[in-house]
Amino acid sequence: MPLEFYILVIPFCVIPVFLVSLDYLNKSSDLKRKNVNVIDFDKFVKRKEEGDIVDSDIAKLLDIQKIAA
């Protein structure tokens, strides 16, 4: 009897824990993926300002101080 009990009970204990762990990993990786795609506009303009002449002219026209948050 104990062998059959363990064969029946162990999968029902292990599988839910495994599925919850997979769900957590999926959600955390999805959150990291979304955060990577966010662009900080001020940092982008400052970095472009240090670029070539066209980029610096565009950054001057945008005037970072006048951009509303």
N, C-alpha and C positions, 0 to 999 in steps of 0.2 A: 504493500500500500504506500509507503513513503516515497518510493521511486516514482510511481505514477503521479503522486501529488506534486512532487518537484518538477516533473516534466510538464505538468499542466499549469502550475502557478508561476514558475520562473519567467516564461515568456510574457505573461500578463503584467509582471512587475518591471521587466527590463524594457520592453517595447515602448511603453508610454514615456519613460525617462529618456530614452533615445530620441523619440519624436519631439519632445519638449526641447531637448538640447539642440536638435537640428533647426527647430523653429527660431530659437534664440540666436543661433549663429547666422541664420538667414536674415533676420531683422537687423542685427548689428552690422552685418556687411552691407546691407541695403542703405542703412543710415550713413555709413562711412562713404559709400559711393555717391550719395546725394550731397554730402558736405564737400566733396572734392570738386563738384561741378559749380559751386558758388563762386562768383568772381567779385572781388572787392573793387568797385569802380575807381575809388580814389587811388588805390595802389596801382591800378592799371594805368591811369592817366599819368601818375608820377613816373612810372617806369617808361612810358612812351615819351615823356618829356625829355628824358635823357637820351633818346634815340636820335634819328636823323632830323634834318631841318623841317621836313613836312610834319613829322610827329610833334616837334616842339612848337610849331606854329598852331597846330590843332589844339594842343594843350593850353597855349596862351589864349586862344579864342574861347575855350571852354571856361577858363578862369576858375580854378578849383574852389576858390573862396565863395563863389556865388552859387554853387551847386547845393540845392536843398536836399536834406536827408529824407 
